[in-house]
């Protein structure tokens, strides 16, 4: 055959194609790293102080005054409830000073701690006397709180340096602490706490603005006094109007007096009576003047 005579015509068989590569599983999709959770900005911690008849510096630095007797919210939020009872004294011509403090709410598992002036008697927890000796301390294990009673601490009112000290220290949950100085017929105190959602009270609403912490503004938001169904005290104290307070009412600017009556009429029912109405008007008329006692004594009333 021709191809034998011409071996160059002999063609080698075509090379075999390599086998296809084995099938491999598709690579997994790239893993997405979730963004870190947003971090909460630390809550601002503030201080509110009460002293005397009563002079007040709110968390935001305002200086409201509450001169009439009764029970008021000091600081109130969803979890924290601190109330004060203001009562007149002979020295203050019947103008109110802080007589007693009650601390309760969810953050204390609804226990109630009450601390009054020395004339008021014992320090109480849920109506039972505690800290009956001096000095003394007590741990409330179920709420991680400590109460100490001693003579240590910086006074709110330096004018009391000469007097014997009886000071209650409340170290409470949520970073709340109170230092309460017990004097014969009134108390001074310092409250330190972080900002709380929707808080309000005589210590202000802690919103970094002092202009809405006036006495009239606070009362318009919270009412004239603590209502019966929210009282931490066992009952409302009977309120009085001293002769000095009656004379002060007569000095109230007529336009302001009319505005005060209108504001108080929304809060004061006939059941509370005329004394409650006049007490409410007194706060509205003079709550922006923290030196009413000095003014009254200067005028001889």
Backbone as numpy.savetxt, mean C-alpha at the origin, in Angstrom:
# Nx Ny Nz CAx CAy CAz Cx Cy Cz
35.96 -63.06 -90.47 35.12 -61.86 -90.47 35.98 -60.63 -90.47
35.38 -59.60 -90.93 36.11 -58.35 -91.09 36.68 -57.83 -89.80
35.90 -57.98 -88.68 36.38 -57.39 -87.43 37.55 -58.14 -86.87
37.72 -59.51 -87.35 38.90 -60.23 -86.89 40.14 -59.76 -87.61
39.96 -59.38 -88.93 41.10 -58.91 -89.67 41.47 -57.49 -89.25
40.57 -56.85 -88.73 40.84 -55.45 -88.31 40.46 -55.30 -86.84
41.37 -55.78 -85.96 41.04 -55.74 -84.51 40.78 -54.33 -83.99
41.27 -53.30 -84.75 41.03 -51.94 -84.24 39.56 -51.59 -84.33
38.85 -52.38 -85.13 37.42 -52.12 -85.21 36.65 -52.70 -84.02
37.40 -53.50 -83.27 36.74 -54.11 -82.10 36.53 -53.04 -81.02
35.31 -52.82 -80.63 35.00 -51.80 -79.60 34.71 -52.49 -78.28
35.31 -51.97 -77.23 34.99 -52.59 -75.92 33.56 -52.26 -75.53
33.00 -53.10 -74.74 31.61 -52.80 -74.30 31.59 -51.51 -73.47
30.53 -50.79 -73.57 30.45 -49.53 -72.78 30.53 -49.82 -71.28
31.20 -48.94 -70.60 31.32 -49.19 -69.14 29.93 -49.16 -68.48
29.80 -49.98 -67.48 28.51 -50.01 -66.75 28.39 -48.75 -65.86
27.17 -48.24 -65.79 26.94 -47.04 -64.96 26.99 -47.40 -63.47
27.57 -46.52 -62.67 27.64 -46.84 -61.22 26.23 -46.90 -60.63
26.08 -47.73 -59.63 24.73 -47.82 -59.01 24.36 -46.49 -58.33
23.09 -46.19 -58.32 22.69 -44.93 -57.65 23.02 -44.97 -56.16
23.33 -43.81 -55.59 23.65 -43.80 -54.13 22.42 -44.24 -53.34
22.68 -44.83 -52.18 21.53 -45.25 -51.35 20.72 -44.04 -50.91
19.44 -44.28 -50.83 18.55 -43.20 -50.39 18.82 -42.87 -48.93
18.90 -41.58 -48.65 19.12 -41.14 -47.27 17.92 -40.31 -46.82
17.66 -40.36 -45.51 16.56 -39.55 -44.95 16.91 -38.07 -45.11
15.90 -37.25 -45.44 16.20 -35.81 -45.58 16.67 -35.22 -44.26
17.55 -34.27 -44.32 18.04 -33.67 -43.06 16.89 -33.01 -42.31
16.94 -33.05 -40.98 15.86 -32.40 -40.21 15.90 -30.89 -40.42
14.75 -30.28 -40.33 14.74 -28.81 -40.48 15.54 -28.16 -39.35
16.09 -27.01 -39.61 16.88 -26.35 -38.55 16.02 -26.07 -37.33
16.61 -26.33 -36.17 15.89 -26.11 -34.91 15.83 -24.61 -34.61
14.61 -24.11 -34.37 14.45 -22.71 -34.03 14.54 -22.54 -32.51
15.42 -21.70 -32.08 15.57 -21.44 -30.64 14.52 -20.40 -30.24
13.60 -20.76 -29.33 12.58 -19.78 -28.95 13.21 -18.58 -28.28
12.64 -17.42 -28.49 13.21 -16.22 -27.83 13.05 -16.33 -26.32
13.95 -15.76 -25.57 13.82 -15.81 -24.10 12.56 -15.09 -23.65
11.96 -15.57 -22.57 10.75 -14.89 -22.08 11.08 -13.47 -21.67
10.14 -12.57 -21.85 10.41 -11.17 -21.46 10.64 -11.07 -19.96
11.58 -10.28 -19.57 11.86 -10.10 -18.15 11.08 -8.90 -17.63
10.48 -9.10 -16.47 9.73 -8.01 -15.86 10.69 -6.99 -15.27
10.36 -5.76 -15.48 11.16 -4.71 -14.84 10.94 -4.79 -13.33
12.00 -4.64 -12.56 11.83 -4.71 -11.10 10.86 -3.64 -10.61
10.01 -4.04 -9.68 9.05 -3.09 -9.13 9.76 -2.05 -8.27
9.32 -0.82 -8.42 9.91 0.24 -7.61 9.45 0.09 -6.17
10.37 0.21 -5.26 10.05 0.13 -3.83 9.96 1.57 -3.30
8.90 1.84 -2.56 8.70 3.18 -2.04 8.45 3.18 -0.55
8.44 4.39 0.01 8.22 4.56 1.44 7.14 5.60 1.68
6.25 5.29 2.59 5.20 6.23 3.03 5.32 6.39 4.54
5.20 7.63 5.01 5.36 7.90 6.44 4.18 8.69 6.98
3.79 8.35 8.20 2.75 9.06 8.95 3.34 9.47 10.29
3.06 10.69 10.72 3.43 11.07 12.08 2.52 12.21 12.54
2.35 12.29 13.83 1.59 13.40 14.40 0.12 13.35 14.07
-0.42 14.45 13.56 -1.88 14.68 13.58 -2.64 14.54 12.26
-2.57 13.60 11.37 -1.29 13.00 11.00 -0.68 13.74 9.83
0.61 13.97 9.91 1.37 14.42 8.75 1.68 13.19 7.90
1.63 13.35 6.59 1.78 12.21 5.68 2.72 12.60 4.54
3.59 11.68 4.17 4.31 11.76 2.91 4.00 10.48 2.15
3.32 10.59 1.01 2.91 9.41 0.26 4.10 8.79 -0.48
3.86 7.64 -1.10 4.91 6.98 -1.88 5.43 7.89 -2.99
4.57 8.75 -3.52 4.97 9.65 -4.60 5.37 11.03 -4.11
5.47 11.21 -2.78 5.97 12.47 -2.24 4.92 13.55 -1.99
3.64 13.22 -2.11 2.58 14.20 -1.82 2.38 14.33 -0.32
1.65 15.39 0.10 1.45 15.67 1.53 -0.04 15.88 1.85
-0.88 14.86 1.65 -2.29 15.03 2.03 -2.45 14.97 3.55
-3.59 15.42 4.04 -3.89 15.34 5.48 -5.33 14.87 5.67
-5.53 14.07 6.70 -6.87 13.57 7.07 -7.10 13.95 8.53
-7.98 14.94 8.74 -8.14 15.51 10.08 -9.33 14.95 10.83
-10.24 14.27 10.15 -11.44 13.78 10.84 -11.25 12.33 11.28
-12.02 11.95 12.28 -11.90 10.62 12.87 -12.52 9.56 11.95
-12.11 8.32 12.17 -12.67 7.21 11.43 -11.60 6.25 10.95
-12.02 5.25 10.17 -11.13 4.22 9.63 -10.90 4.50 8.15
-9.63 4.50 7.76 -9.23 4.84 6.40 -8.31 3.75 5.86
-8.31 3.60 4.54 -7.31 2.75 3.91 -5.96 3.46 3.92
-4.95 2.77 4.43 -3.58 3.28 4.34 -2.98 2.85 3.00
-3.06 1.56 2.71 -2.61 1.02 1.42 -3.48 -0.19 1.11
-4.08 -0.19 -0.07 -4.99 -1.27 -0.43 -4.70 -1.70 -1.86
-4.54 -3.02 -2.05 -4.41 -3.60 -3.39 -5.13 -4.94 -3.37
-4.97 -5.71 -4.45 -5.66 -7.01 -4.51 -5.22 -7.92 -3.36
-3.95 -7.89 -3.00 -3.42 -8.81 -2.00 -3.16 -8.18 -0.64
-2.95 -6.88 -0.61 -2.52 -6.19 0.61 -3.61 -5.25 1.09
-3.89 -5.30 2.38 -4.91 -4.42 2.97 -4.38 -3.88 4.29
-4.07 -2.59 4.31 -3.58 -1.93 5.52 -4.51 -0.78 5.81
-5.09 -0.78 7.02 -6.06 0.24 7.40 -5.59 0.96 8.66
-6.03 2.22 8.79 -5.69 3.00 9.97 -6.93 3.59 10.61
-6.92 3.64 11.92 -7.98 4.34 12.66 -7.41 5.66 13.15
-8.04 6.75 12.74 -7.62 8.09 13.15 -8.59 8.59 14.20
-8.05 9.07 15.33 -8.87 9.58 16.42 -8.26 10.87 16.96
-9.12 11.78 17.40 -8.66 13.04 17.95 -8.03 12.86 19.32
-7.18 13.80 19.69 -6.57 13.83 21.02 -6.73 15.22 21.61
-6.54 15.33 22.91 -6.63 16.65 23.55 -5.54 17.58 23.03
-4.34 17.03 22.83 -3.23 17.87 22.37 -3.52 18.44 20.98
-4.18 17.63 20.12 -4.43 18.08 18.74 -5.77 18.80 18.60
-6.38 19.20 19.71 -7.65 19.95 19.68 -8.76 19.16 18.95
-8.69 17.83 19.08 -9.69 17.00 18.44 -9.37 16.60 17.02
-8.37 17.25 16.40 -7.95 16.82 15.07 -7.31 15.44 15.18
-7.54 14.61 14.16 -7.19 13.20 14.28 -5.69 12.95 14.21
-5.25 11.96 14.97 -3.93 11.36 14.85 -4.14 9.87 14.64
-3.12 9.18 14.17 -3.27 7.74 13.93 -3.31 7.01 15.27
-4.41 6.35 15.53 -4.62 5.66 16.81 -4.25 4.19 16.74
-4.48 3.57 15.59 -4.27 2.12 15.48 -4.09 1.75 14.01
-3.31 0.68 13.79 -3.07 0.15 12.45 -3.55 -1.30 12.42
-4.19 -1.71 11.32 -4.56 -3.10 11.10 -4.01 -3.54 9.75
-3.36 -4.70 9.73 -2.75 -5.23 8.51 -3.35 -6.60 8.22
-3.84 -6.80 7.00 -4.43 -8.08 6.63 -4.41 -8.26 5.13
-5.29 -9.12 4.64 -5.37 -9.38 3.21 -4.84 -10.74 2.82
-4.91 -11.04 1.54 -4.50 -12.35 1.04 -3.04 -12.65 1.32
-2.16 -11.64 1.29 -0.73 -11.91 1.47 -0.42 -12.37 2.89
-1.34 -12.17 3.83 -1.20 -12.71 5.19 -2.16 -13.87 5.43
-2.68 -14.45 4.33 -3.67 -15.53 4.43 -4.83 -15.10 5.31
-5.15 -13.83 5.22 -6.30 -13.20 5.89 -6.18 -13.20 7.42
-4.98 -13.43 7.94 -4.73 -13.08 9.35 -4.77 -11.55 9.45
-5.06 -11.05 10.64 -5.10 -9.60 10.86 -4.21 -9.27 12.06
-3.23 -8.41 11.81 -2.35 -7.92 12.88 -2.77 -6.49 13.19
-3.04 -6.20 14.46 -3.41 -4.85 14.86 -2.41 -4.33 15.90
-1.99 -3.08 15.67 -1.03 -2.42 16.57 -1.58 -1.03 16.86
-1.85 -0.75 18.12 -2.36 0.55 18.51 -1.40 1.30 19.40
-1.84 2.46 19.86 -1.03 3.26 20.78 -0.93 2.54 22.13
-0.07 3.03 23.01 0.14 2.35 24.29 -1.13 2.33 25.13
-1.92 3.40 25.05 -3.16 3.41 25.82 -4.18 2.42 25.30
-4.01 1.98 24.06 -4.96 1.08 23.43 -4.82 -0.35 23.93
-3.66 -0.71 24.49 -3.49 -2.07 25.01 -2.57 -2.92 24.17
-2.89 -4.22 24.10 -1.97 -5.20 23.53 -1.92 -5.15 22.01
-0.81 -5.65 21.48 -0.69 -5.96 20.06 -1.46 -7.26 19.84
-2.23 -7.33 18.73 -3.14 -8.45 18.54 -2.90 -9.13 17.19
-3.12 -10.45 17.16 -3.20 -11.20 15.92 -4.52 -11.97 15.95
-5.37 -11.69 14.99 -6.70 -12.32 14.91 -7.47 -12.18 16.22
-7.32 -11.02 16.85 -8.07 -10.73 18.06 -7.47 -11.26 19.34
-6.34 -11.96 19.26 -5.70 -12.50 20.46 -4.43 -11.72 20.75
-4.17 -11.37 22.03 -2.98 -10.58 22.35 -1.69 -11.37 22.17
-0.67 -10.70 21.62 0.67 -11.29 21.47 1.68 -10.22 21.88
2.94 -10.61 21.96 4.01 -9.66 22.31 3.65 -8.88 23.57
3.23 -9.61 24.58 2.79 -8.96 25.83 3.96 -8.60 26.73
5.17 -9.07 26.39 6.35 -8.68 27.13 7.23 -7.82 26.23
8.23 -7.20 26.81 9.10 -6.29 26.06 10.55 -6.50 26.49
11.48 -6.66 25.55 11.27 -6.87 24.12 10.83 -8.29 23.83
10.37 -8.53 22.59 9.88 -9.85 22.24 9.84 -9.96 20.72
9.86 -11.20 20.21 9.70 -11.41 18.77 8.86 -12.66 18.54
8.26 -12.71 17.37 7.34 -13.80 17.05 7.41 -14.08 15.55
7.54 -15.38 15.20 7.50 -15.80 13.81 6.12 -16.33 13.47
5.57 -15.86 12.36 4.32 -16.41 11.83 4.69 -17.35 10.70
4.90 -18.63 11.04 5.48 -19.57 10.09 4.60 -19.79 8.87
3.29 -19.77 9.04 2.43 -20.10 7.89 2.36 -19.00 6.85
2.85 -17.82 7.18 2.87 -16.73 6.19 4.27 -16.14 6.01
5.28 -16.75 6.59 6.67 -16.27 6.46 6.78 -14.80 6.87
6.30 -14.51 8.06 6.35 -13.15 8.58 6.96 -13.15 9.97
7.53 -12.02 10.33 8.14 -11.87 11.65 7.67 -10.56 12.27
7.38 -10.62 13.57 7.02 -9.43 14.32 8.02 -9.28 15.46
8.63 -8.11 15.54 9.55 -7.81 16.65 9.05 -6.58 17.39
9.29 -6.60 18.69 8.88 -5.49 19.54 10.06 -5.11 20.41
10.64 -3.92 20.14 11.84 -3.52 20.86 11.95 -2.00 20.84
13.12 -1.49 21.14 13.33 -0.04 21.16 14.24 0.43 20.03
14.47 -0.45 19.04 15.41 -0.14 17.97 14.70 0.51 16.78
15.45 1.30 16.02 14.90 1.85 14.79 14.96 3.37 14.75
14.92 3.90 13.53 14.95 5.34 13.30 13.53 5.89 13.39
13.34 6.92 14.19 12.01 7.50 14.37 11.59 8.27 13.12
10.29 8.24 12.85 9.74 9.06 11.77 9.78 10.52 12.15
9.46 10.81 13.40 9.42 12.19 13.90 10.57 12.39 14.88
11.59 13.12 14.46 12.77 13.32 15.31 12.44 14.08 16.58
11.30 14.76 16.62 10.91 15.51 17.83 10.65 14.59 19.01
10.49 13.28 18.75 10.20 12.33 19.83 11.45 11.65 20.37
12.64 12.16 20.04 13.88 11.51 20.43 13.98 11.33 21.94
13.42 12.25 22.70 13.61 12.20 24.16 12.73 11.15 24.84
11.73 10.63 24.13 10.78 9.73 24.78 11.23 8.28 24.68
10.79 7.49 25.65 11.08 6.05 25.64 10.43 5.40 24.42
11.18 4.55 23.76 10.70 3.98 22.50 10.06 2.61 22.71
8.93 2.43 22.04 8.26 1.13 21.95 7.92 0.95 20.47
8.71 0.14 19.78 8.63 0.07 18.32 8.31 -1.35 17.88
7.33 -1.48 17.01 6.94 -2.76 16.43 7.45 -2.82 15.00
8.14 -3.92 14.68 8.67 -4.12 13.33 7.92 -5.29 12.69
7.27 -5.05 11.57 6.56 -6.09 10.83 7.32 -6.37 9.55
7.91 -7.57 9.44 8.57 -8.01 8.21 7.64 -9.01 7.55
7.02 -8.62 6.43 5.88 -9.33 5.88 6.18 -9.84 4.47
5.34 -10.73 3.94 5.55 -11.23 2.57 5.47 -10.11 1.53
5.85 -10.44 0.31 5.83 -9.53 -0.85 6.74 -8.33 -0.68
7.70 -8.42 0.23 8.64 -7.32 0.42 8.06 -6.14 1.18
6.99 -6.38 1.94 6.34 -5.32 2.70 6.91 -5.28 4.12
7.23 -4.10 4.60 7.67 -3.96 5.99 7.06 -2.70 6.59
6.76 -2.76 7.87 6.25 -1.60 8.60 7.01 -1.44 9.89
7.29 -0.20 10.23 7.88 0.14 11.52 6.89 1.08 12.21
6.35 0.62 13.33 5.27 1.36 14.01 5.78 1.80 15.37
5.81 3.12 15.59 6.26 3.67 16.87 5.05 3.95 17.75
4.97 3.28 18.87 3.83 3.41 19.78 4.11 4.50 20.81
3.30 5.54 20.81 3.35 6.57 21.84 2.09 6.45 22.69
1.94 7.32 23.68 0.87 7.13 24.65 -0.51 7.09 24.00
-0.84 8.07 23.14 -2.20 8.11 22.57 -2.23 8.22 21.05
-1.11 7.88 20.40 -1.10 7.82 18.94 0.10 7.00 18.50
0.16 6.69 17.21 1.31 5.98 16.65 1.83 6.74 15.44
3.12 6.64 15.21 3.75 7.03 13.95 4.13 5.74 13.24
4.28 5.79 11.92 4.74 4.59 11.24 5.40 4.91 9.92
6.19 3.94 9.48 6.85 3.98 8.17 6.48 2.69 7.44
5.96 2.82 6.24 5.58 1.67 5.42 6.47 1.62 4.19
7.14 0.49 3.98 8.00 0.29 2.81 7.45 -0.91 2.04
7.23 -0.73 0.73 6.68 -1.82 -0.07 6.92 -1.57 -1.56
6.90 -2.64 -2.37 6.98 -2.46 -3.83 5.64 -1.99 -4.38
5.68 -1.36 -5.53 4.44 -0.99 -6.21 3.58 -2.22 -6.44
2.27 -2.05 -6.23 1.31 -3.12 -6.47 0.30 -2.67 -7.52
-0.22 -3.60 -8.31 -1.23 -3.20 -9.30 -2.46 -2.60 -8.62
-2.92 -1.49 -9.14 -4.18 -0.87 -8.70 -4.20 -0.56 -7.20
-3.08 -0.19 -6.63 -3.10 0.13 -5.21 -3.54 1.57 -4.99
-4.03 1.84 -3.77 -4.47 3.18 -3.43 -4.55 3.27 -1.91
-4.88 4.44 -1.41 -5.01 4.64 0.02 -4.48 5.99 0.43
-4.46 6.23 1.73 -3.94 7.49 2.24 -2.47 7.67 1.90
-1.75 6.56 1.64 -0.37 6.62 1.18 -0.28 6.88 -0.32
-1.41 7.13 -0.98 -1.42 7.43 -2.40 -1.52 6.20 -3.26
-1.61 6.43 -4.57 -1.77 5.31 -5.50 -0.46 4.85 -6.12
0.67 5.42 -5.70 2.01 4.94 -6.07 2.13 4.79 -7.59
1.76 5.83 -8.32 1.83 5.80 -9.78 2.87 6.76 -10.32
3.80 7.16 -9.44 4.89 8.07 -9.81 4.41 9.48 -10.15
3.22 9.83 -9.66 2.69 11.19 -9.87 2.10 11.66 -8.55
2.61 12.77 -8.03 2.15 13.27 -6.73 0.85 14.06 -6.82
0.53 14.59 -8.00 -0.59 15.53 -8.07 -1.95 14.89 -7.90
-2.06 13.57 -8.00 -3.36 12.93 -7.77 -3.44 12.27 -6.40
-2.53 12.64 -5.49 -2.55 12.14 -4.12 -3.08 13.19 -3.15
-3.95 14.06 -3.60 -4.57 15.02 -2.69 -5.60 14.30 -1.84
-5.95 14.89 -0.71 -6.96 14.30 0.17 -8.28 14.11 -0.58
-8.71 15.15 -1.30 -9.98 15.07 -2.03 -9.94 13.99 -3.10
-8.82 13.87 -3.82 -8.72 12.86 -4.88 -8.74 11.45 -4.31
-8.02 11.25 -3.21 -7.99 9.92 -2.59 -9.39 9.53 -2.10
-10.08 10.49 -1.45 -11.42 10.20 -0.96 -12.40 9.97 -2.11
-12.21 10.65 -3.23 -13.11 10.44 -4.37 -12.94 9.04 -4.96
-11.73 8.49 -4.84 -11.48 7.14 -5.38 -11.91 6.05 -4.41
-11.72 6.28 -3.11 -11.92 5.21 -2.13 -13.10 5.43 -1.20
-13.67 6.62 -1.19 -14.75 6.90 -0.27 -14.26 7.57 1.00
-15.23 7.98 1.84 -14.91 8.73 3.04 -14.17 7.88 4.06
-14.59 6.63 4.21 -13.92 5.74 5.16 -14.14 4.30 4.72
-13.51 3.35 5.40 -13.62 1.93 5.06 -15.06 1.47 5.30
-15.71 0.86 4.31 -17.08 0.39 4.52 -17.13 -0.80 5.47
-18.32 -1.02 6.04 -18.49 -2.07 7.05 -17.98 -3.43 6.57
-18.28 -3.79 5.34 -17.97 -5.15 4.87 -16.50 -5.33 4.50
-15.69 -4.29 4.65 -14.26 -4.42 4.36 -13.39 -4.07 5.56
-14.00 -3.91 6.71 -13.26 -3.51 7.91 -12.35 -4.63 8.41
-11.11 -4.29 8.74 -10.23 -5.20 9.46 -10.40 -5.05 10.96
-10.81 -3.87 11.42 -11.14 -3.67 12.82 -12.49 -4.33 13.10
-12.74 -4.65 14.36 -13.98 -5.36 14.69 -15.22 -4.51 14.49
-15.07 -3.19 14.63 -16.21 -2.29 14.41 -15.69 -0.88 14.18
-16.56 -0.03 13.65 -16.20 1.37 13.48 -16.13 2.07 14.84
-15.16 2.95 14.99 -15.11 3.79 16.18 -16.17 4.88 16.06
-16.70 5.30 17.19 -17.65 6.41 17.17 -16.88 7.70 16.93
-17.32 8.46 15.95 -16.59 9.68 15.59 -17.23 10.90 16.23
-16.38 11.89 16.50 -16.81 13.12 17.15 -16.32 14.32 16.34
-16.92 15.45 16.59 -16.47 16.70 15.99 -16.17 17.66 17.13
-14.92 18.06 17.28 -14.54 18.94 18.38 -14.97 20.37 18.09
-14.95 21.19 19.13 -15.31 22.60 18.94 -14.33 23.28 17.98
-13.05 22.90 18.05 -12.07 23.47 17.12 -12.42 23.10 15.68
-12.81 21.86 15.45 -13.17 21.43 14.10 -14.41 22.18 13.60
-15.37 22.38 14.49 -16.58 23.12 14.11 -16.24 24.55 13.70
-15.33 25.18 14.45 -14.92 26.55 14.10 -14.14 26.58 12.79
-13.34 25.54 12.55 -12.61 25.48 11.30 -13.57 25.38 10.12
-14.64 24.62 10.28 -15.61 24.50 9.19 -16.21 25.85 8.83
-16.41 26.69 9.82 -16.96 28.02 9.57 -15.98 28.90 8.80
-14.71 28.54 8.83 -13.68 29.32 8.14 -13.42 28.81 6.71
-14.03 27.71 6.35 -13.77 27.14 5.03 -14.26 28.10 3.95
-13.47 28.25 2.90 -13.87 29.09 1.77 -15.23 28.64 1.25
-16.19 29.57 1.06 -17.56 29.18 0.67 -17.62 28.31 -0.58
-16.83 28.65 -1.58 -16.87 27.84 -2.81 -16.35 26.44 -2.56
-15.24 26.34 -1.81 -14.70 25.04 -1.48 -15.67 24.26 -0.60
-16.32 24.96 0.32 -17.27 24.30 1.21 -18.40 23.67 0.38
-18.93 24.41 -0.58 -20.01 23.88 -1.42 -19.55 22.67 -2.21
-18.33 22.71 -2.76 -17.79 21.57 -3.49 -17.60 20.37 -2.57
-17.17 20.63 -1.32 -16.96 19.55 -0.36 -18.27 18.89 0.02
-19.30 19.70 0.24 -20.62 19.15 0.59 -21.13 18.27 -0.55
-20.97 18.76 -1.78 -21.43 17.99 -2.94 -20.69 16.66 -3.05
-19.37 16.70 -2.84 -18.58 15.46 -2.92 -18.95 14.50 -1.80
-19.15 15.01 -0.59 -19.44 14.14 0.54 -20.85 13.59 0.49
-21.76 14.32 -0.14 -23.14 13.85 -0.22 -23.23 12.54 -1.00
-22.29 12.31 -1.89 -22.27 11.07 -2.66 -21.88 9.88 -1.79
-21.19 10.16 -0.69 -20.66 9.09 0.15 -21.41 8.90 1.46
-21.89 9.99 2.03 -22.44 9.95 3.38 -23.96 9.74 3.31
-24.41 8.66 3.87 -25.84 8.39 3.91 -26.43 8.96 5.19
-27.75 9.04 5.23 -28.41 9.55 6.44 -28.09 8.67 7.64
-27.81 7.39 7.37 -27.50 6.47 8.46 -26.25 6.89 9.21
-25.26 7.44 8.47 -24.03 7.87 9.11 -24.21 9.16 9.90
-25.15 10.00 9.46 -25.50 11.17 10.25 -24.72 12.42 9.90
-25.09 13.51 10.59 -24.54 14.83 10.31 -23.07 14.93 10.70
-22.66 14.24 11.79 -21.26 14.32 12.21 -20.35 13.75 11.14
-20.75 12.64 10.53 -19.95 12.06 9.46 -19.86 13.02 8.28
-20.98 13.67 7.95 -20.97 14.63 6.85 -20.00 15.77 7.13
-20.06 16.34 8.32 -19.16 17.45 8.65 -17.70 17.00 8.69
-17.47 15.77 9.15 -16.10 15.25 9.17 -15.55 15.10 7.76
-16.39 14.62 6.86 -15.99 14.48 5.47 -15.69 15.84 4.86
-16.54 16.81 5.12 -16.34 18.17 4.60 -15.05 18.76 5.15
-14.77 18.51 6.43 -13.54 19.02 7.04 -12.31 18.55 6.27
-12.27 17.25 5.94 -11.14 16.73 5.19 -11.02 17.38 3.82
-12.16 17.57 3.15 -12.13 18.18 1.83 -11.72 19.65 1.89
-12.14 20.34 2.94 -11.81 21.77 3.06 -10.35 22.00 3.40
-9.80 21.19 4.30 -8.48 21.49 4.86 -7.43 20.42 4.59
-7.77 19.39 3.82 -6.82 18.30 3.58 -5.55 18.73 2.86
-5.60 19.86 2.17 -4.40 20.33 1.46 -3.49 21.18 2.34
-3.89 21.41 3.59 -3.09 22.21 4.53 -2.61 21.29 5.64
-1.33 20.97 5.64 -0.82 20.03 6.64 -0.53 20.69 7.99
-0.78 21.98 8.11 -0.49 22.69 9.36 -1.75 23.32 9.95
-2.86 22.62 9.83 -4.13 23.16 10.35 -4.09 23.32 11.87
-3.45 22.38 12.57 -3.37 22.51 14.03 -2.62 23.77 14.41
-1.50 24.04 13.76 -0.73 25.25 14.05 -1.56 26.49 13.73
-2.30 26.43 12.62 -3.16 27.55 12.23 -4.24 27.79 13.28
-4.88 26.69 13.72 -5.97 26.82 14.71 -5.45 27.40 16.01
-4.30 26.94 16.46 -3.75 27.46 17.72 -3.33 28.91 17.56
-2.81 29.25 16.40 -2.43 30.63 16.16 -3.61 31.58 16.16
-4.78 31.06 15.73 -5.99 31.87 15.72 -6.76 31.82 17.03
-6.24 31.01 17.96 -6.90 30.91 19.28 -8.21 30.15 19.24
-8.35 29.24 18.26 -9.58 28.45 18.21 -9.30 26.99 18.59
